[in-house]
């Protein structure tokens, strides 16, 4: 049920920003969610309608762009995407790497009126 807390965080970011720009309604919230973040977009959408009720975000669409898992291999220097189930360097097969992307989630932009 951590998605409810995440949705509350999304609203805590989106509502003041929309107000700061003089908006009367949020039409769409665009999110970026990493493949390894543990955030489930379908759950975000489900809880959003509950949490946004009575706010300027009520009825807003949620758009999610998934961020793939990317690494920088310390062995061979490869930098790029890799699988999310068994993370290894696709070039050398090594497991000594730094995660570059895939764990983040954030509000990317808003569409308002």
N, C-alpha and C positions, 0 to 999 in steps of 0.2 A: 504494500500500500504506500510505498514511498513515492509513487507517481503523484498522489494528492499533494504532498509537500513540494514536489517539483512544479506542479501546476501553480501552486500558490506563489512559488518563486518567480515563475514566468509572469504572472499577473503583477507581482511586486515590481518587476522590471518594466513591464509594458504600460501599465496604467499611468504612472507618473510621467513617463516619456511622452505618451500621447497627450496628456494634459499640458505638458511643457510646450508642445507645438500647437496648442489651441484646438485640438481635435475634440469633436463631440461624440465620436463613435469609432471603435476599432473594428475594421472589417475583416482583417486577416493578420495573423501572427505567423511569421516564417521562422521556423526553428532549424537549427543544424544539430544533428544528433549522431555521435560517433557509434560505430558498430559494436564497440566494446564498453559503451557507457552503462549498459544495463537498463537504459531507459526504453520502455516499450511504447512506441508511438500510438498504438491503438488504445492503450490505457490512458495516455495523456489526453487524447480526444474525448474519452469517456468521462474523465474527471473534470475536464475543462468546462463542460456545459454546466456542471454543478457549481464549481468554484466561481465562474464568471457571472452567474445569475445576479441580476440587479446592478451590474457594473456596466461601464461603457463598452466592455468587451463581450457582453452577452450576445450570442449569436454569431460571433466572429468565427471565421474558418481558421483551421490550423493546417499549415503546410509544413511538411517535414522533408528535409534533404538529409540523406544519410551520408556520413563521412566515413570513408573506408579506412581500414587499418593500414597504416604505413609505418615503416621502420627505417632505421639507419643501421646497417650492419657494421659492427666494430671489426669484423674479420676481413671482409672484402671491400667495404665502402659502399655497397649497394644502398641506394635510398629510393624507396618507392613502396607501392602497395604489396600486401601479402595476404594470405588467407586469415580468417578469424578463428578457425577451429583449432588449428595446430600452427602456431606462429613460428615460422622459421624463415631464414633468408632464402628467397626463391633462386638466388644466383649460386650461393655456395652451400646452402643447407645448414648454415650455422645458427646457433641459438644465442649468440652473444650480440645483442642489438639494443638500440634505444628506440622506444616507441615514439614516433613522430606525431601520429594522429590516430584517432579512433576512440578515445576515452572521453572526449569533450561533449558538452551539450550547452547550447546557448540560444538566446533570441537573436536572430540575424537582422530582421527588419519587421516593420509594421506597415500595414495599409490602413489609413484612417480617412475619416471625412470630417 
